[in-house]
Amino acid sequence: MSKTLVIVESPAKAKTISKFLGKKYVVKASLGHVRDLPKSQFGVDVQNGFNPKYITIRGKGDTIKELRTAGKKVQQVLIASDPDREGEAIAWHLQKLLDISVDQPCRIEFNEITKQAIQNAVKHPRVIDTNRVNAQQARRILDRLVGYNLSPLLWRKIKKGLSAGRVQSVAVRLICDREEEIQAFVPEEYWSLTGSFIKAGSAPFEGKLFKYQGKKLEIGNAEKMQGILEGLKGAQYAVSNVARKEKSRKPAPPFITSTLQQEAYRKLNFTTRKTMMIAQQLYEGLDLGKEGTSGLVSYIRTDSTRVSETARDEAKNHIREHLGDQFVGRDTARPAGKGKIQDAHEAIRPTAVNREPDAIKGFLTNDQYKLYKLIWSRFLASMMSPAIFDTTSVDISAGDYWFRATGSVIKFPGFMKVYTEGRDDGEKEEEKLIPDLSEGDVLEARSLTPKQHFTQPPPRYTDATLVRTLEEKGIGRPSTYAPIVETIIKRGYVVRDKKQLYPTELGTMVVDLLKKHFHDIIGVEFTAGMEEKLDNVEEGNLDWVQVLDRFYTPFSRTLEKADEEIGQVQVADEVTEEICEQCGRNLVVKMGRYGKFLACPGFPECRNTKPLLEPTGADCPRCEGELVARRSKKGRKFFGCSRYPECDFVTWDQPSQTKCPDCGGLMLEKRAGKNIKLTCINEECSQGRAPKKEQARQKRSTAGKRKTAENSAVELGDVK
């Protein structure tokens, strides 16, 4: 009876922790939440202080029974669920189910799953934090009040099966608003003029026209550009000013949840969901051979950039030993973060900085290695010295016209020796070297190159930029970013195509309705303000029932008014000319989980569905068919012959309408970031000599591609 029961959330975590604690401890998993509001009913008594009706989650009865039995056989029970609001709520529910006294110190926390952290945590249990639990309850009930009232309204007025969430609806609105901006955008023409200059005996360099008669120059059309070129004929070019400066760039702070998701998306092409899944594996612990099992990174749901002194010292010692003292950052102390931080967590960091990625690569999957290396590199770089650049700015006079050339070279790499932050535009910074010039130097203009440009609309959101916007606007919390993106795609409100997020017609319709009748609910400021109120509840500065009451009273009135005012909204299906071979009706375009597909309007009597074929304008290289875009069962776009199954040609690469200049064959677009390279499909052609490694990959995947084509011909979504 001298043993202690430790309850964690996942079996993987239980397996790792049990190895650290020894025979006096029994470690079991709750498998996440064990109680929740019922799915089949409202579950909140709004007339009685918003009292929630919690029930055992279906399938968790055996788990609870096992934990109760284990709890009766030990002297002490310690609950080690995640160190956040959700984890605190899980601990609170377990405390009640296991009949643990409210004043019994039974809650333990740790920021990393290492032997030292776990053994230290079990020595310092505390009582359940009721303020943190109440913040979670308030959020859960608030979401129930919105979802269980708004969703049925959408069912009645638009279409069955729709849902509206307090946070997800705001995310869809952001995407819809951005699409409106893009559609309303009117491009404006402008021109630039780049000169290639050279000083006798020096290398050439480039400068851009930027001033005329001392004022900033804007070139709006070709006529104005031509006039400038005429004005520069016979001009004498000379250096009028040279400015040299030394600039420094500080490293980015270590990752928090949102920045990890953004950077993994930019650099590794991971979705937010994939990033969190792999990060969870790194956090819960992996077998490292002789070293044993250990968590590789600290807790992954955090909005704090704080780093413990121990971890900071370890990083500096590692940098000093492997790179030199000059690379050690002198001012690496950073504030915890912007605004109110939900939890007193650390940033996401490696649990042991001396555990270099390449040293443990053999124990990790490829994706685990990539993400661990990203986290390790970012953390180490955050503790390093700034990068130093020598920058040069040269002004060149040509009568009334002025050109400017700028360049920079790395003088000292600092943190950039280990890591540089990704960019959303995909462009890479390049060093530009300016030759040694002095004021008065005479230059020769080797060429003047005019170029036409058009202003660009704001870019569509990607997973990364949407998460960044949600964080910047104070919407959601670290644990909710990944589910938000996946949920709005799953609901059919948004589609992801070539990394960009587009609103569907259904998503736009729902947002328009909510904006008109529930302006506050779908408002960015309102949602962010509610997050701040929940923070105040956790800090003990606000009563959670009061928060709910102040929200629900006006919301219920708005709901009643909207139900009376909103008429039936018809979602008209797009009718196609294609005939259903089973019943003779014209097929219509439907929206499924992975985009549009064709379906029979006679559902449920006729359940015929077909993939919607998107023409590419390119001919099939094997037959007389046309190449069309299809989607696999997992939603990934590929391209195949329109005459499938007679012709089974398929490719993952976008076919180009441009024919091969050498053999007239099909050209495919090979993408690497923002760069696109056209490659002929004919391997014997000089335009199509793919590397041997790529040829082998294509050969291995042929069978898989054929299977994908077969699967895509099956139903791609559920007809509602």
Secondary structure, 3 states (H helix, E strand, C coil): CCCEEEEECCHHHHHHHHHHHCCCEEEEECCCCCEECCCCCCCEECCCCCEECCEECCCCHHHHHHHHHHHHCCCEEEECCCCCHHHHHHHHHHHHHCCCCCCCCCECCCCCCCHHHHHHHCCCCECCCHHHHHHHHHHHHHHHHHHHHHHHHHHHHCCCCCCCCCCHHHHHHHHHHHHHHHHHCCCCEEEEEEEEEECCCCCCEEEEEEEECCEECCECCHHHHHHHHHHCCCCCEEEEEEEEEEEEECCCCCECHHHHHHHHHHHHCCCHHHHHHHHHHHHHCEECHHHCEECCECCCCCCCCCCCHHHHHHHHHHHHHHCCHHHECCCCCCCCCCCCCCCCCCCECECCCCCCHHHCHHHCCHHHHHHHHHHHHHHHHHCECCEEEEEEEEEEEECCEEEEEEEEEEEECHHHHCCCCCCCCCCCCCCECCCCCCCCCEEEEEEEEEEEEECCCCCCCEHHHHHHHHHHCCCCCCCCHHHHHHHHHHCCCEEEECCEEEECHHHHHHHHHHHHHCCCCCCHHHHHHHHHHHHHHHCCCCCHHHHHHHHHHHHHHHHHHHHHHCCCCCCCCEEEEEECCCCCCEEEEEEECCEEEEECCCCCCCCCEEECCEEEEEECCCCCCEEEEEECCCCCEEEEECCCCCCCCEECCEEEEEECCCCCCEEEEEEECCEEEEEECCCCCCCCCCCHHHHHHHHHHHHHHHHHHHHHCCCCCCCC
